Amino acid sequence: MSSAINPFHTLYLTEGVGKIDIPSVFSPVLVPHVAPLFLPGNVVLMGMQGTGKTMLLSLLDTKVRLEFWANNDPQNGDPLVPAQRRFVGAGINLSKSNAFKLNEIVVSKDRDENIRLSRAYFSDFVNCWVLRDLFASVGTFIAELTRRGNHERLDEIGITRDVARLDAAVRALANDPRCSFLVRHKTVDEMRTTLEVRLRAYTQLVSNPRKGLSAEIDQTRSLLGEPLTAATQALRTAGVLAGDTSVFVTIDQFETLIRHAYGEGDTEKHWRFVREIDDLISNRVREVSYRIGTRPNAQLSKSETPPSSEATRDYVEVDLDYLLQLKEHDRRKHSLFRQFAEDAFRRRIAVSTIPHREEVVASSAPIRTVFGKSPTVADRGRLCAPKKPEKALKADPSWTKDVIEFLTQLSRSDVIAAKLGEAWVRQLDARGEPLDVADWGPPNALPWEIPAKRWWKKERLPLASLQIAAANQQRLLYFGETDIVQLAGENILVFICICREIWECDARHRAMKTTPQVSPGFEPFNRGRQAEGIRDASRIWHDKMAQSPNGNTLQRLLDVIGKKLHEQLIKDRRMSYPGANGISFSRQDLITDTDVKRLLDDATAECYLLQRDHTPKTPSRGKSIKWYPHPILAPYYELTVQHTKEPLYLTVVKFRSWLEEGKVLAVKPKPEQQKSSAKPKRGSSQKTMFDGDE
C-alpha cells in the first residue's frame, strides 16, 4: 500500500481549523460518552496527553461549529444532537495565551503582596480574553449565518438576527460596576479596542514587570468571572441571547498553571492561580458554565490545601482515561478505544488520495485491511529465533544430561516450547522436585503444555519471546492490527503517530526503488516495514519526553524504569515474575515521598506511564497503585507489552535509590544531615529535583 500524501501527516486535528477538514475527519465516537460537556453546569474534563480533550472541547468553538454547518452534509453533520446545540462558547487556552506567565512576574518586593497582585492580574487577563472571545463568537454567528441565509441555525442556538443589539448589550455593561473598565463604552468596536489594549498591557508586563500597569488598568481590575456573568446577563437583557441559551466558557490546558509554577517550597506560588479557578467554580453561578480541560496531575481536588469546589456538588468530572481504559468485562475487539481508533482511521483514509481508499473505507475492519493480522505471541518469539535455536536456551550446569538433550532437541522443532521448558525445569529445580524426562515424551504431553497449565503458559509466552529475541540480539517484531491497537495504549494520538510512521517508512523504502512498483491490486503493508515504522514511533515518543515540561527529568525517570524492568525480565530465567514490566507501590508508602509521587503523576499526565489501581496479593500491603511504561515505549526499552500477573512490588525507598543512582532525584539527606544543613550557605540550593529541566 502506498500514498502520495500520508493520511496521518497531521497528528492534531485542532492545530488550526483552516489546515484540515475537521468535519470530515472528526470522530464522534466519544461524544455520547461525554454528554455533560454539552449541558449546563460546570465540567472538569480530565485526560492524559493525547486522549482527545482538546478535540472534544473544539466542539464548543464557534469556528468549528460553523465548519460542521458549512455544507449541510448529512454524512459530516453536527456531532451534537439538537438538544445539545443551544449554547454559545467562548474560552481561553492558558498555554497559548501565555496566561500562566503572570505567575512568574515580580511586581512587589513583599512576597504576600506580589502573590495578591499576580492573582488579580491573572483574573483580569482571563476576564478580558474570554469577554473578547464571547462577543466575537456571538458576532461571528450572526454575521456568518445571516450571510448564508441560515436563520434556522440562529433560532436553534437562540441568537438574535439583529446585530445592533450587541451594541445595546455593551451599553448595559458600561453601567455595570463589575465591568468598570467599560465605563462610557457604547459599541462592540470600542469594547474590543479596550480589551485588546488591556491584554497587550499584561503581555508587556510579563516582558518587563518593572514598567508596571497604567493607573487606569490598575484601578479597574475585575474579579475572575464577574464580567462574564455580567456580560451574559446583558446579552440576554438586550435580546441577543435567548433566556435558555447557555454560555459555556472553556479554560483549557489548566495543567499549565502548576506545570510552570513549581516553587522551592513556595506553596502559594504553586497553587495561587489554581485557587482562583477553584473559587470561580465553587460560586456555581447560573449564567455561565465553565469547562476545565486538564491532565490528571492538575485536578482541582489535588491542591495541597482543601479546595473550595467539590466534585458532584460544584462540577461534574469526565475522566477520558477511565472511559477509554479496557474494562475487565470488555472484549478488546469491541472496546470504546477500538471503536474510536477504527472510526478515526476510516475517516482519515476517506479524505486521502491513496490508491484503493474506497476498498479500505468500505471494509468492516479497515485497520486490519491495511495492516493485516498480527502474529501470535508464540509466533513473535519464533520470528526472532536464532538460526541455531538451541542458542536461545541457557542450561544450568547442575542439570542432568538427558534434561539438556531433551530441551535442545525440542528447541529445533519448537523454540518457544523449549524456552518455556527451560523455565519449567528451573522452577522445579528451585523447589527440589524430581525431573523425569521419560514422562515428557509421547504419548504424554509436555507438562507445561497440558490444559491444567494453560494459564501458566499464557502468562509466560511474552517473556519467553522477549528472552529468545534478546538471546539472538534482536528486537521483537510488532506488526498488524492487534499489535498497533495494543501499542497505542488507549491513546488516539499514539495510534495516529504509529500509523504516520508506518506510512513514512513505506514511502522511504518505495523511494529507494529504481523502478516504480505497480501493484495490480490492494496489498497490506509489508510487515517488516510496519515493524520498522513502529520502532520509529517508539523512539519518537521516547525523544518527545525531553520536550515536555520538566522533560529531561521525566526522560531520565523513564530510562531508569525501562532499564531496570528490562534487566528484571531478561534475568528472570525461571519466569517466576512474568508481570515485571510494571511497578507497584503501597498507597501508604507512596505518600511518604512527595518528590517520587509528583514525578510519577507528571509522567502519567504526559502519557509516558499508565497508572492503575492495584489490589495486591498480600492484604497487609493495603491499597496500592501500579504504573507501567506506556505500551508504545515497550519496543524502545525492550519490554513485554501484555500486563499479566503481578507487577514488580517496590518500596518507595528502593525506588528512590534507583532514581538517585540514575540522577533523576538528588540524594535525600539523612536526618542528621538535615539538621546540620538547616541553614544553607548563600548560593546553595535546596531543590530536590536536578536543575536545568524547566
LINDAFEN-V10896 format. One record per residue. N is the residue number from 0. RES is the residue in one letter. PSI is psi in radians with two decimals (* if undefined). D_FIRST is the distance of its C-alpha to the first C-alpha in Angstrom with 1 decimal. Layout:
{{N RES PSI D_FIRST} {N RES PSI D_FIRST}}
//
This chain:
{{0 M 2.45 0.0} {1 S 2.95 3.8} {2 S 2.33 7.1} {3 A -0.67 10.6} {4 I 2.20 12.2} {5 N 2.09 11.3} {6 P -0.30 12.3} {7 F 0.34 14.2} {8 H -0.74 16.0} {9 T 1.98 19.2} {10 L -0.78 20.3} {11 Y 2.18 23.6} {12 L -0.52 24.0} {13 T 0.34 27.7} {14 E -0.41 27.5} {15 G 2.26 28.9} {16 V -0.64 29.0} {17 G -0.23 28.5} {18 K -0.26 25.3} {19 I 2.58 23.2} {20 D 1.52 23.6} {21 I -0.83 25.0} {22 P -0.56 25.9} {23 S -0.60 22.3} {24 V -0.15 20.7} {25 F 2.25 23.8} {26 S 2.12 23.7} {27 P 0.17 27.2} {28 V -0.67 27.0} {29 L -0.31 29.4} {30 V -0.82 31.9} {31 P -0.35 34.0} {32 H -0.13 34.4} {33 V 0.66 35.9} {34 A -0.65 38.4} {35 P -0.40 41.2} {36 L -0.41 39.3} {37 F 0.33 40.0} {38 L 2.72 43.6} {39 P 2.59 46.8} {40 G 2.70 47.7} {41 N 2.49 46.5} {42 V 2.35 43.2} {43 V 1.98 41.9} {44 L 1.95 38.1} {45 M 2.63 37.1} {46 G 2.56 33.9} {47 M 2.98 32.5} {48 Q 2.29 30.2} {49 G 0.10 26.9} {50 T -0.24 28.0} {51 G 0.32 28.1} {52 K -0.94 31.8} {53 T -0.58 31.5} {54 M -0.79 28.9} {55 L -0.71 31.5} {56 L -0.42 34.4} {57 S -0.36 32.7} {58 L -0.21 33.5} {59 L -0.16 37.1} {60 D 2.34 36.5} {61 T -0.79 38.0} {62 K -0.68 35.3} {63 V -0.73 32.5} {64 R -0.72 34.6} {65 L -0.57 35.2} {66 E -0.74 31.5} {67 F -0.54 31.0} {68 W 0.03 34.0} {69 A -0.80 33.1} {70 N 0.06 31.8} {71 N 0.70 33.2} {72 D 2.02 29.8} {73 P -0.44 30.2} {74 Q -0.55 26.5} {75 N 0.79 26.7} {76 G -3.08 30.4} {77 D 2.20 32.5} {78 P -0.31 31.4} {79 L 2.46 35.1} {80 V 2.74 37.4} {81 P -0.63 40.4} {82 A -0.30 42.8} {83 Q 0.04 40.8} {84 R -0.05 40.7} {85 R 1.26 44.3} {86 F 2.83 44.1} {87 V 2.36 43.8} {88 G 2.56 41.9} {89 A 2.91 42.8} {90 G -3.10 42.0} {91 I 2.39 41.7} {92 N 1.97 39.1} {93 L -0.35 41.4} {94 S -0.93 39.1} {95 K -0.54 38.1} {96 S -0.22 41.7} {97 N 0.38 43.1} {98 A -0.58 45.6} {99 F -0.41 45.4} {100 K -0.30 46.9} {101 L -0.24 50.3} {102 N -0.32 50.6} {103 E -0.14 51.1} {104 I 2.62 53.9} {105 V 1.87 57.5} {106 V -0.05 60.0} {107 S 2.50 62.9} {108 K -0.38 64.4} {109 D 2.10 65.3} {110 R -0.86 62.4} {111 D -0.69 63.0} {112 E -0.65 63.5} {113 N -0.71 60.3} {114 I -0.78 58.4} {115 R -0.78 60.2} {116 L -0.73 59.4} {117 S -0.64 55.7} {118 R -0.71 55.3} {119 A -0.72 57.1} {120 Y -0.76 55.0} {121 F -0.81 51.7} {122 S -0.80 53.0} {123 D -0.68 54.0} {124 F -0.85 50.8} {125 V -0.75 48.7} {126 N -0.85 51.1} {127 C -0.75 50.9} {128 W -0.84 47.1} {129 V -0.66 46.6} {130 L -0.74 49.5} {131 R -0.75 48.1} {132 D -0.63 44.7} {133 L -0.87 46.4} {134 F -0.59 48.4} {135 A -0.68 45.4} {136 S -0.83 43.3} {137 V -0.79 46.1} {138 G -0.69 46.7} {139 T -0.74 43.0} {140 F -0.87 42.9} {141 I -0.83 46.1} {142 A -0.85 45.2} {143 E -0.77 41.6} {144 L -0.53 42.2} {145 T -0.73 45.4} {146 R -0.68 43.6} {147 R -0.20 41.2} {148 G 0.39 44.2} {149 N 1.15 42.6} {150 H -0.36 45.9} {151 E -0.60 44.8} {152 R -0.69 42.5} {153 L -0.72 45.4} {154 D -0.64 47.5} {155 E -0.71 44.8} {156 I -0.61 44.7} {157 G 0.82 48.5} {158 I 2.47 48.8} {159 T 2.77 51.5} {160 R -0.15 50.9} {161 D 1.76 53.7} {162 V -0.38 52.4} {163 A -0.39 56.0} {164 R -0.35 56.4} {165 L -0.69 54.3} {166 D -0.64 57.2} {167 A -0.65 59.5} {168 A -0.66 57.5} {169 V -0.73 57.8} {170 R -0.61 61.6} {171 A -0.68 61.8} {172 L -0.57 60.0} {173 A -0.38 62.4} {174 N 0.12 65.2} {175 D 2.14 63.4} {176 P -0.32 64.6} {177 R -0.23 61.2} {178 C 0.98 59.9} {179 S -0.36 62.7} {180 F -0.07 60.5} {181 L 0.25 60.3} {182 V 2.34 64.0} {183 R 0.18 65.0} {184 H 2.47 61.4} {185 K -0.33 61.2} {186 T 2.83 57.7} {187 V -0.66 54.1} {188 D -0.72 53.8} {189 E -0.75 56.7} {190 M -0.76 55.2} {191 R -0.74 51.8} {192 T -0.78 53.6} {193 T -0.77 55.6} {194 L -0.72 52.6} {195 E -0.62 50.7} {196 V -0.75 53.8} {197 R -0.74 54.1} {198 L -0.68 50.4} {199 R -0.64 50.8} {200 A -0.68 53.9} {201 Y -0.63 52.2} {202 T -0.72 49.5} {203 Q -0.55 52.2} {204 L -0.67 54.0} {205 V -0.71 51.1} {206 S -0.62 51.1} {207 N 1.42 54.9} {208 P -0.47 56.7} {209 R -0.49 60.1} {210 K -0.57 60.0} {211 G -3.06 60.0} {212 L 2.77 59.8} {213 S 2.72 62.2} {214 A -0.62 65.1} {215 E -0.80 63.9} {216 I -0.75 60.5} {217 D -0.59 62.1} {218 Q -0.11 64.6} {219 T 0.47 62.3} {220 R 2.61 59.6} {221 S 2.66 58.3} {222 L 2.50 57.6} {223 L 2.17 54.1} {224 G -0.44 53.2} {225 E -0.80 56.5} {226 P -0.52 55.6} {227 L -0.67 52.5} {228 T -0.79 54.8} {229 A -0.70 57.3} {230 A -0.72 54.6} {231 T -0.77 53.4} {232 Q -0.74 57.0} {233 A -0.71 57.7} {234 L -0.63 54.6} {235 R -0.74 55.8} {236 T -0.66 59.4} {237 A -0.07 58.6} {238 G 0.23 56.6} {239 V -0.79 53.3} {240 L 2.49 51.8} {241 A 2.75 52.8} {242 G -0.46 54.6} {243 D 0.19 51.8} {244 T 2.14 49.0} {245 S 2.67 47.7} {246 V 2.02 47.0} {247 F 2.15 44.2} {248 V 2.05 44.3} {249 T 2.28 41.3} {250 I 1.67 41.9} {251 D 2.77 38.5} {252 Q 0.82 37.9} {253 F -0.50 41.3} {254 E -0.36 40.6} {255 T -0.36 41.1} {256 L -0.49 44.8} {257 I -0.39 45.2} {258 R -0.68 42.3} {259 H 0.24 44.2} {260 A 0.38 47.7} {261 Y 1.93 48.3} {262 G 3.03 51.9} {263 E 1.30 54.0} {264 G 0.16 55.5} {265 D 1.53 55.8} {266 T -0.67 55.0} {267 E -0.72 56.1} {268 K -0.72 53.7} {269 H -0.74 50.8} {270 W 0.07 51.4} {271 R -0.74 53.3} {272 F -0.53 50.6} {273 V -0.70 49.3} {274 R -0.56 52.8} {275 E -0.82 52.8} {276 I -0.70 49.8} {277 D -0.83 51.3} {278 D -0.66 54.6} {279 L -0.82 52.8} {280 I -0.65 51.0} {281 S -0.31 54.2} {282 N -0.48 56.0} {283 R 0.87 54.1} {284 V 2.51 55.0} {285 R -0.47 54.3} {286 E -0.57 53.4} {287 V 2.39 50.2} {288 S 2.27 47.5} {289 Y 2.51 45.6} {290 R 2.04 42.1} {291 I 2.01 41.6} {292 G 2.11 38.1} {293 T 2.84 38.4} {294 R 2.83 37.0} {295 P -0.23 38.8} {296 N 0.06 40.9} {297 A 0.79 42.6} {298 Q 2.73 43.9} {299 L -0.67 47.2} {300 S -0.13 48.6} {301 K 0.12 47.9} {302 S 2.59 50.6} {303 E -0.23 53.1} {304 T 2.67 55.8} {305 P 2.22 55.9} {306 P 2.70 53.9} {307 S -0.64 55.7} {308 S 2.81 52.9} {309 E 2.28 52.1} {310 A 2.57 49.0} {311 T -0.84 49.6} {312 R -0.80 52.9} {313 D -0.37 51.5} {314 Y 2.81 47.8} {315 V 2.32 45.0} {316 E 2.28 42.5} {317 V 1.92 38.8} {318 D 1.79 37.0} {319 L -0.61 33.2} {320 D -0.77 32.9} {321 Y -0.75 35.0} {322 L -0.67 33.3} {323 L -0.22 29.8} {324 Q 2.48 31.2} {325 L 2.02 30.5} {326 K 2.79 33.9} {327 E -0.60 35.5} {328 H -0.09 35.7} {329 D 2.58 32.0} {330 R 2.28 29.4} {331 R -0.63 26.3} {332 K -0.31 24.0} {333 H 0.32 26.2} {334 S 2.80 27.2} {335 L -0.73 27.5} {336 F -0.68 24.9} {337 R -0.76 22.4} {338 Q -0.74 23.1} {339 F -0.87 22.9} {340 A -0.74 19.6} {341 E -0.77 18.1} {342 D -0.76 19.6} {343 A -0.70 18.7} {344 F -0.83 15.0} {345 R -0.72 15.2} {346 R -0.68 17.2} {347 R -0.73 15.0} {348 I -0.68 12.1} {349 A -0.59 14.8} {350 V 0.11 16.1} {351 S 3.13 13.0} {352 T 0.31 12.0} {353 I 2.64 8.2} {354 P 2.61 7.6} {355 H 0.37 8.5} {356 R -0.57 10.0} {357 E -0.65 13.2} {358 E -0.70 11.9} {359 V -0.82 10.8} {360 V -0.64 14.1} {361 A -0.25 16.1} {362 S 2.57 15.2} {363 S -0.30 18.1} {364 A 1.34 16.1} {365 P -0.60 12.9} {366 I -0.76 12.6} {367 R -0.63 12.8} {368 T -0.73 10.4} {369 V -0.67 7.5} {370 F -0.19 9.2} {371 G -2.99 11.4} {372 K 2.65 15.1} {373 S 2.73 17.0} {374 P 2.75 19.6} {375 T 2.86 23.2} {376 V -0.71 25.4} {377 A -0.76 27.2} {378 D -0.56 24.2} {379 R -0.70 23.1} {380 G -0.68 26.5} {381 R -0.57 26.3} {382 L -0.41 23.1} {383 C 0.15 25.2} {384 A 2.53 28.4} {385 P 2.88 30.2} {386 K -0.59 30.8} {387 K 1.59 34.3} {388 P -0.40 33.6} {389 E -0.31 37.3} {390 K -0.32 36.8} {391 A -0.22 35.1} {392 L 2.60 38.6} {393 K 1.54 41.4} {394 A 2.54 44.6} {395 D 2.38 47.8} {396 P -0.41 50.8} {397 S -0.19 52.9} {398 W 2.66 51.0} {399 T 2.77 52.6} {400 K -0.67 51.4} {401 D -0.57 50.4} {402 V -0.79 48.1} {403 I -0.74 46.3} {404 E -0.67 46.0} {405 F -0.84 44.7} {406 L -0.62 41.9} {407 T -0.81 41.1} {408 Q -0.70 40.8} {409 L -0.65 38.8} {410 S -0.52 36.2} {411 R -0.37 35.5} {412 S -0.55 34.5} {413 D 1.65 33.1} {414 V -0.55 32.9} {415 I -0.80 32.2} {416 A -0.68 35.3} {417 A -0.69 37.3} {418 K -0.69 36.3} {419 L -0.64 37.4} {420 G -0.67 40.5} {421 E -0.80 41.3} {422 A -0.68 41.3} {423 W -0.80 43.3} {424 V -0.75 45.9} {425 R -0.67 46.2} {426 Q -0.75 46.9} {427 L -0.73 49.5} {428 D -0.69 51.0} {429 A -0.52 51.3} {430 R -0.06 53.2} {431 G 0.40 55.4} {432 E 2.61 54.4} {433 P 2.62 54.8} {434 L 1.99 51.9} {435 D 1.64 52.4} {436 V -0.45 49.7} {437 A -0.48 51.4} {438 D -0.05 50.3} {439 W -0.27 46.6} {440 G 3.08 46.1} {441 P 2.57 45.9} {442 P -0.02 47.1} {443 N 2.60 46.7} {444 A 2.76 43.3} {445 L 2.38 42.5} {446 P -0.47 44.3} {447 W 0.03 41.2} {448 E -0.07 39.2} {449 I 2.70 41.7} {450 P -0.60 41.0} {451 A -0.36 43.6} {452 K 0.35 41.6} {453 R -0.60 38.1} {454 W -0.63 38.1} {455 W -0.80 39.3} {456 K -0.83 36.4} {457 K -0.71 33.7} {458 E -0.40 35.0} {459 R -0.15 34.9} {460 L -0.80 31.6} {461 P -0.69 29.6} {462 L -0.67 32.5} {463 A -0.75 32.7} {464 S -0.74 29.0} {465 L -0.76 29.6} {466 Q -0.58 32.7} {467 I -0.78 31.1} {468 A -0.73 28.4} {469 A -0.67 31.2} {470 A -0.49 33.4} {471 N 0.17 30.7} {472 Q 0.76 30.1} {473 Q 2.92 26.5} {474 R 2.59 24.6} {475 L 2.51 23.2} {476 L 2.23 19.5} {477 Y 2.28 17.9} {478 F 2.85 14.5} {479 G 2.92 13.6} {480 E -0.95 14.9} {481 T -0.77 18.6} {482 D -0.79 18.5} {483 I -0.78 16.6} {484 V -0.70 19.1} {485 Q -0.71 22.0} {486 L -0.42 21.4} {487 A -0.37 21.4} {488 G 0.74 25.0} {489 E 0.57 25.5} {490 N 2.03 24.7} {491 I -0.55 22.3} {492 L -0.73 22.2} {493 V -0.72 21.2} {494 F -0.83 18.4} {495 I -0.67 17.0} {496 C -0.75 17.7} {497 I -0.83 15.7} {498 C -0.75 12.5} {499 R -0.81 13.2} {500 E -0.56 13.8} {501 I -0.76 10.7} {502 W -0.77 8.7} {503 E -0.72 11.6} {504 C -0.77 11.6} {505 D -0.71 8.1} {506 A -0.68 9.4} {507 R -0.78 12.7} {508 H -0.69 11.7} {509 R -0.61 10.1} {510 A -0.45 13.3} {511 M -0.21 15.5} {512 K 2.39 14.6} {513 T -0.49 17.6} {514 T 2.46 16.0} {515 P 2.46 12.8} {516 Q 2.14 10.2} {517 V 2.07 10.0} {518 S 2.27 8.4} {519 P -0.39 11.1} {520 G -3.09 9.3} {521 F 2.38 6.7} {522 E 2.38 5.7} {523 P 2.85 5.8} {524 F 2.50 5.5} {525 N 2.33 8.3} {526 R -0.52 11.5} {527 G -0.70 13.3} {528 R -0.60 11.1} {529 Q -0.82 11.4} {530 A -0.70 15.0} {531 E -0.75 15.4} {532 G -0.67 14.0} {533 I -0.69 16.3} {534 R -0.66 19.2} {535 D -0.76 18.7} {536 A -0.67 19.0} {537 S -0.77 22.0} {538 R -0.73 23.6} {539 I -0.76 23.1} {540 W -0.63 24.7} {541 H -0.83 27.5} {542 D -0.49 28.1} {543 K -0.44 28.2} {544 M -0.71 31.3} {545 A -0.36 33.4} {546 Q -0.15 32.8} {547 S 2.82 34.2} {548 P 2.34 37.9} {549 N 0.53 39.7} {550 G -0.70 36.4} {551 N -0.69 37.8} {552 T -0.75 39.9} {553 L -0.66 37.1} {554 Q -0.72 34.9} {555 R -0.67 37.8} {556 L -0.89 38.4} {557 L -0.61 34.9} {558 D -0.71 35.1} {559 V -0.83 38.4} {560 I -0.82 37.2} {561 G -0.76 34.0} {562 K -0.80 36.0} {563 K -0.73 38.8} {564 L -0.66 36.6} {565 H -0.80 34.6} {566 E -0.73 37.9} {567 Q -0.78 39.2} {568 L -0.72 36.3} {569 I -0.65 36.3} {570 K -0.22 40.1} {571 D 1.29 40.5} {572 R -0.50 40.9} {573 R -0.28 42.6} {574 M 0.69 39.7} {575 S -0.22 42.4} {576 Y 1.04 40.6} {577 P -0.24 36.9} {578 G 0.20 36.6} {579 A 0.68 37.5} {580 N 0.29 34.2} {581 G 2.97 36.2} {582 I 2.67 39.7} {583 S 2.45 42.4} {584 F 2.56 45.6} {585 S 2.39 48.6} {586 R -0.71 48.8} {587 Q -0.65 52.5} {588 D -0.64 51.7} {589 L -0.59 48.9} {590 I -0.12 51.3} {591 T -0.21 53.5} {592 D 1.71 51.2} {593 T -0.52 49.9} {594 D -0.82 48.1} {595 V -0.80 45.9} {596 K -0.73 45.3} {597 R -0.72 44.4} {598 L -0.79 41.8} {599 L -0.72 40.2} {600 D -0.75 40.2} {601 D -0.71 38.7} {602 A -0.58 35.9} {603 T -0.78 35.2} {604 A -0.59 35.3} {605 E 0.03 32.7} {606 C 0.68 30.4} {607 Y -0.38 30.9} {608 L 2.61 33.0} {609 L 2.31 32.9} {610 Q 2.38 36.5} {611 R 2.54 37.8} {612 D 2.67 41.3} {613 H 2.24 42.5} {614 T 1.84 45.3} {615 P 2.79 46.4} {616 K -0.51 47.9} {617 T 1.87 51.1} {618 P -0.55 52.8} {619 S -0.32 55.0} {620 R -0.39 52.1} {621 G -3.10 51.8} {622 K 2.42 48.9} {623 S 2.94 46.1} {624 I 2.43 42.8} {625 K 2.60 39.8} {626 W 2.43 37.0} {627 Y 2.45 33.7} {628 P 2.45 31.4} {629 H 2.46 28.4} {630 P -0.55 25.7} {631 I -0.35 23.3} {632 L -0.16 26.1} {633 A -0.77 26.3} {634 P -0.64 23.9} {635 Y -0.81 25.9} {636 Y -0.04 29.2} {637 E 1.08 28.3} {638 L 2.82 29.5} {639 T 2.73 28.9} {640 V -0.75 27.1} {641 Q 2.44 29.0} {642 H 1.58 32.3} {643 T 2.75 34.7} {644 K -2.86 38.4} {645 E 2.42 40.5} {646 P 3.08 39.4} {647 L 2.04 41.5} {648 Y 2.23 44.8} {649 L 2.68 46.2} {650 T 2.73 49.2} {651 V -0.62 48.9} {652 V -0.79 51.3} {653 K -0.79 49.1} {654 F -0.70 45.9} {655 R -0.62 47.8} {656 S -0.62 48.8} {657 W -0.82 45.2} {658 L -0.62 44.6} {659 E -0.70 47.8} {660 E -0.63 46.9} {661 G 0.18 43.4} {662 K 0.57 45.2} {663 V -0.73 43.5} {664 L 2.58 47.0} {665 A 2.66 50.3} {666 V 2.21 52.7} {667 K 2.17 54.6} {668 P 2.57 58.4} {669 K 2.81 60.7} {670 P -0.73 63.3} {671 E -0.54 66.0} {672 Q -0.61 63.8} {673 Q -0.68 63.2} {674 K -0.72 66.9} {675 S -0.35 67.5} {676 S 0.47 64.8} {677 A -0.58 65.8} {678 K 1.57 66.8} {679 P 2.65 64.1} {680 K 2.74 65.1} {681 R 2.34 64.3} {682 G -0.21 60.8} {683 S 2.84 59.6} {684 S 2.48 56.6} {685 Q 0.26 56.5} {686 K 2.52 52.7} {687 T -0.37 51.1} {688 M 2.77 47.7} {689 F 2.62 47.0} {690 D 2.91 47.3} {691 G 0.30 44.7} {692 D 0.06 42.0} {693 E * 42.7}}
//
